[in-house]
Amino acid sequence: MTLSEARLEEIGARSYTIPTEQKESDGTLAWDSTTIVVVRTKGAARKVSAIPIATRAPPC
């Protein structure tokens, strides 16, 4: 069996919001925390954890 044929047995995700020590800014936006999402999958007797990288602008 190849990995592309492997059955996905489990999937889960958790998000964590981490406050910054002080307000941060890049000159256009300001924020006081960072949120990460950790995704875990299991299939073909392998467990994988990943942290997808993405940004999202705050609501205007």
Residue pairs with C-beta under 8 A, 6 or more apart in sequence:
1 44
3 44
6 43
6 44
6 46
7 43
7 44
8 41
8 42
8 43
9 42
9 43
10 40
10 41
10 42
10 43
11 39
11 40
11 41
11 42
12 39
12 40
12 41
13 37
13 38
13 39
13 40
14 37
14 38
15 35
15 36
15 37
15 38
16 35
16 36
16 37
16 38
17 33
17 34
17 35
18 33
18 34
18 35
18 36
19 32
19 33
20 31
20 32
20 33
20 34
22 32
23 30
23 31
23 32
24 30
24 31
24 32
25 31
29 57
29 58
31 58
36 51
37 51
37 52
37 54
38 49
38 50
38 51
39 49
39 50
39 51
39 52
40 47
40 48
40 49
40 50
41 47
41 48
41 50
42 48
